[in-house]
Amino acid sequence: MVDKDEEILSSHVMEELADQYAIRVLLGDTIPELDPRSFHDFRALANHAAEAERETGIDAGAIIFSWARTSGDYATAAMATKALYLSTGAARVLRKYFSEFVDVEGASLSDRELMRAVVPGPVSSDAPSG
């Protein structure tokens, strides 16, 4: 079921079953539970979800939105998700692997320009800036 206003909780049996199914598909049988009353600071929520992800392997964003479903606090969950992915996001991971595995010094000038499309910013100290 799709609600016009996504923040309205429906107690309809079909929606509850759909939620349970989606949670099991995305998160498995056991979901790390975060106390709904524990987090009014989105940073703390993001940190706890990231810690739970490291311990369980379950995506921290999914943990956060499972918490939001229980607490009803979608605003805090949205801010926590943004904070989570700003600190551990794809750009940061890409930059890390790029610096570990790409031979920038051996690349031609045109290749260095193309590398900027993958990893923004200077790819080496002698790379052209324009």
ABEGO torsion letter per residue (X at the ends): XBBABAABBBABAAAAAAAAAAAAAAAEABBBBBBAAABABAAAAAAAAAAAAAAAGBBAAAAAAAAAAAAGBAAAAAAAAAAAAAAABAAAAAAAAAAAABBAAABBAAAAAAAAAABBEBABAABBAX
